[in-house]
């Protein structure tokens, strides 16, 4: 019985220590609201990328983009490389695009790396992205809502020398620093 009580007390103490350390880390977090405007430039397919139609759905794998991001936040200015997979339902018009990101801000020795998903249907035209920082951005996370953006007429200019102009995207969210 004494052994059970001792183990119970040790578990309770361990839980309290863990809870206290989580609270301290949470109290030190710094949240910064961010947004950017992105010019999407199609650059091709990965070596094993492909596109095909099957039963009313167009499937795409390994679609490459190098996108130019402009923001008031220095950590978001720069080139955003993505690899995407997508399904376009040609009957319903629904689209799901998902992929990986490697976002290299200008003048910062580090990058944002992570994943994103974008859904088009009659009720939604938005996406989500979660990325973690590397290098100088280590200890930071980026959480973004992603939307189609109104054209500003600079797409061809911004994609010049990068890839084929494809579209405009707006991102809004926050950067969380947990150092």
C-alpha positions as CSV (number, residue, x, y, z in Angstrom):
1,X,0.0,0.0,0.0
2,X,2.8,2.4,0.9
3,X,4.5,1.6,-2.4
4,X,1.3,2.5,-4.4
5,X,1.0,5.8,-2.4
6,X,4.7,6.7,-3.1
7,X,4.3,5.9,-6.8
8,X,1.1,8.0,-6.9
9,X,2.8,10.9,-5.2
10,X,5.8,10.7,-7.7
11,X,3.4,10.6,-10.7
12,X,1.5,13.7,-9.3
13,X,4.8,15.6,-8.8
14,X,6.0,14.7,-12.3
15,X,2.7,15.9,-13.7
16,X,2.9,19.1,-11.8
17,X,6.5,19.7,-13.0
18,X,5.5,19.1,-16.6
19,X,2.4,21.3,-16.3
20,X,4.6,24.1,-14.8
21,X,7.2,23.8,-17.6
22,X,4.5,23.9,-20.2
23,X,2.9,27.0,-18.6
24,X,6.3,28.8,-18.5
25,X,7.0,28.0,-22.2
26,X,3.5,29.2,-23.1
27,X,4.0,32.4,-21.2
28,X,7.2,33.2,-23.1
29,X,5.6,32.7,-26.5
30,X,5.5,35.8,-28.8
31,X,2.7,36.0,-31.4
32,X,3.1,38.3,-34.4
33,X,0.3,38.8,-36.9
34,X,1.5,38.5,-40.5
35,X,0.2,38.7,-44.0
36,X,1.7,38.5,-47.5
37,X,0.8,38.8,-51.2
38,X,2.0,36.0,-53.4
39,X,2.7,35.8,-57.1
40,X,2.5,32.1,-58.2
41,X,4.9,31.0,-61.0
42,X,4.6,27.5,-62.4
43,X,8.0,25.9,-63.0
44,X,7.1,22.4,-64.1
45,X,7.0,18.9,-62.6
46,X,9.3,16.8,-60.4
47,X,11.2,14.1,-62.2
48,X,8.4,11.6,-61.3
49,X,5.6,14.1,-61.6
50,X,2.6,13.4,-63.9
51,X,-1.0,14.4,-64.8
52,X,-3.7,12.1,-65.9
53,X,-7.5,11.8,-66.1
54,X,-9.6,9.0,-64.4
55,X,-13.3,8.8,-64.0
56,X,-14.0,12.5,-64.3
57,X,-11.1,13.5,-62.1
58,X,-7.8,15.1,-63.2
59,X,-4.9,14.0,-61.0
60,X,-1.7,15.9,-60.8
61,X,1.5,14.9,-58.9
62,X,4.7,16.7,-58.4
63,X,3.7,20.1,-59.6
64,X,6.4,22.7,-59.0
65,X,6.1,26.4,-58.3
66,X,8.5,29.1,-57.3
67,X,6.3,31.9,-55.9
68,X,7.4,35.5,-55.1
69,X,6.1,36.8,-51.7
70,X,5.8,40.4,-50.7
71,X,5.1,41.4,-47.1
72,X,5.6,44.2,-44.5
73,X,7.1,41.4,-42.4
74,X,10.7,40.7,-43.4
75,X,10.4,37.0,-42.5
76,X,7.8,36.6,-45.3
77,X,9.6,38.5,-48.2
78,X,11.2,36.2,-50.7
79,X,10.8,33.0,-52.7
80,X,8.4,30.3,-51.8
81,X,9.1,26.9,-53.4
82,X,6.2,24.4,-53.4
83,X,5.6,20.8,-54.6
84,X,2.0,20.0,-55.0
85,X,-0.4,17.1,-55.7
86,X,-4.0,17.9,-56.8
87,X,-7.3,16.4,-57.7
88,X,-9.7,18.3,-59.9
89,X,-13.2,16.8,-60.0
90,X,-14.4,17.8,-63.5
91,X,-18.0,16.9,-62.6
92,X,-18.5,18.8,-59.3
93,X,-15.9,21.4,-59.8
94,X,-14.3,20.6,-56.4
95,X,-10.6,20.8,-56.1
96,X,-8.1,19.7,-53.5
97,X,-4.5,20.8,-53.7
98,X,-1.9,19.9,-51.1
99,X,1.8,20.0,-50.8
100,X,5.1,20.9,-49.2
101,X,6.7,24.3,-48.8
102,X,10.2,25.7,-48.6
103,X,10.0,29.5,-48.2
104,X,13.3,31.4,-48.2
105,X,13.0,35.0,-47.0
106,X,15.4,37.4,-48.6
107,X,18.4,38.3,-46.4
108,X,17.6,35.7,-43.7
109,X,19.8,32.7,-43.2
110,X,16.9,30.2,-42.7
111,X,13.7,29.1,-44.2
112,X,10.1,28.1,-43.5
113,X,9.4,24.4,-44.2
114,X,6.1,22.7,-43.9
115,X,2.8,21.7,-45.5
116,X,-0.3,23.3,-46.9
117,X,-3.7,22.3,-48.3
118,X,-6.1,24.4,-50.4
119,X,-9.8,23.5,-51.1
120,X,-12.1,24.9,-53.8
121,X,-15.8,24.0,-53.7
122,X,-19.1,25.8,-53.6
123,X,-18.6,26.6,-49.9
124,X,-14.9,27.2,-49.7
125,X,-12.0,28.8,-51.5
126,X,-9.3,28.8,-49.0
127,X,-6.4,26.8,-47.5
128,X,-4.2,26.4,-44.4
129,X,-0.5,26.2,-44.0
130,X,1.7,25.3,-41.1
131,X,5.5,25.7,-41.3
132,X,8.4,25.6,-38.9
133,X,11.5,27.8,-39.1
134,X,15.0,26.7,-39.7
135,X,18.3,28.6,-39.3
136,X,17.7,32.1,-38.1
137,X,14.0,31.3,-38.0
138,X,14.5,28.3,-35.7
139,X,12.2,28.4,-32.7
140,X,9.4,30.0,-34.8
141,X,6.2,28.5,-36.3
142,X,4.1,30.0,-39.1
143,X,0.3,29.5,-39.2
144,X,-1.4,30.9,-42.3
145,X,-4.8,31.0,-43.8
146,X,-4.5,31.1,-47.6
147,X,-6.9,32.7,-50.1
148,X,-7.1,33.5,-53.8
149,X,-6.2,37.2,-54.1
150,X,-7.4,40.0,-56.4
151,X,-5.0,40.5,-59.3
152,X,-2.8,43.6,-59.1
153,X,-1.5,43.4,-62.7
154,X,2.1,42.6,-61.7
155,X,2.0,38.8,-62.1
156,X,3.9,38.6,-65.4
157,X,6.6,41.1,-64.2
158,X,7.0,39.2,-60.9
159,X,7.3,35.8,-62.6
160,X,9.7,37.0,-65.3
161,X,12.7,34.7,-65.4
162,X,11.2,32.4,-62.8
163,X,8.3,30.5,-64.4
164,X,4.9,30.8,-66.1
165,X,2.6,33.3,-64.4
166,X,-0.3,31.4,-62.8
167,X,-2.1,33.3,-60.1
168,X,-2.3,35.5,-57.0
169,X,-2.6,34.4,-53.4
170,X,-3.1,36.3,-50.1
171,X,-2.0,34.8,-46.8
172,X,-3.0,36.0,-43.3
173,X,-2.0,34.5,-40.0
174,X,0.6,34.6,-37.3
175,X,4.2,33.8,-36.5
176,X,4.7,32.2,-33.1
177,X,8.1,32.4,-31.4
178,X,8.8,29.9,-28.7
179,X,12.4,30.6,-27.9
